[in-house]
Amino acid sequence: MAAYELIRSDGCMVRGEIVAQKVHGIVRVFWPDGTPREVKGYDMNTPTGTHTTYDAEGQVIETIEYLAGQVIAVNGQPMPPIDAE
């Protein structure tokens, strides 16, 4: 597992971990002033759990729930399953 930290072109800092060249674990994005902007979970590049987005004042503006890479809820509202074709 290798930790990474980078500054995006918008000035936000991203911190997370890479395993076998895949994002794994919690990824945290911070506004340029250090305030949290996003917290996301990944299981070997697959989104999992609750992804939370904050505004510049630190207030939650969006939550997305993932299960095995599929969106199951947005802001607490269930989403219909996507049928695999």
HUDA-V605721 format. One record per pair of residues at least 6 apart in sequence whose C-alpha atoms are under 6 Angstrom apart, sorted by the first residue. I is the first residue (numbers start at 0). GAP is how many residues later the second one is. D is the distance in Angstrom with one decimal. If there is no record, write none. Layout:
I/GAP/D, I/GAP/D
//
This chain:
0/17/5.7, 0/18/4.8, 1/15/5.4, 1/16/5.2, 2/13/5.7, 2/14/4.2, 3/11/5.7, 3/12/5.5, 3/13/5.8, 4/9/5.5, 4/10/4.5, 5/7/5.6, 5/8/5.3, 6/6/4.4, 10/21/5.3, 11/18/5.4, 11/19/4.8, 11/20/4.9, 12/16/5.6, 12/17/5.2, 13/14/5.7, 13/15/4.4, 14/12/5.7, 14/13/5.3, 15/11/4.5, 16/6/6.0, 16/7/5.7, 17/6/5.7, 21/22/5.2, 21/23/5.4, 22/21/5.5, 22/22/4.9, 23/18/5.0, 23/19/5.0, 23/20/4.8, 24/16/5.5, 24/17/5.1, 25/14/5.6, 25/15/4.5, 26/12/5.8, 26/13/5.2, 27/10/5.8, 27/11/4.7, 28/8/5.3, 28/9/4.9, 29/6/4.4, 29/7/4.8, 30/6/5.6, 36/16/5.7, 36/17/4.8, 37/14/5.5, 37/15/4.4, 38/12/5.7, 38/13/5.3, 39/11/4.4, 40/6/5.9, 40/7/5.3, 41/6/5.3, 45/23/5.2, 46/22/4.8, 47/18/4.7, 47/19/5.5, 47/21/5.9, 48/16/5.5, 48/17/5.0, 49/14/5.7, 49/15/4.5, 50/12/5.6, 50/13/5.1, 51/10/5.9, 51/11/4.5, 52/7/5.9, 52/8/5.8, 52/9/5.1, 53/6/4.4, 53/7/5.3, 61/13/5.8, 62/11/5.8, 62/12/4.9, 63/9/5.8, 63/10/4.5, 64/6/5.8, 64/7/5.6, 64/8/5.0, 65/6/5.6, 71/6/5.7, 71/7/5.0, 72/6/5.0
//
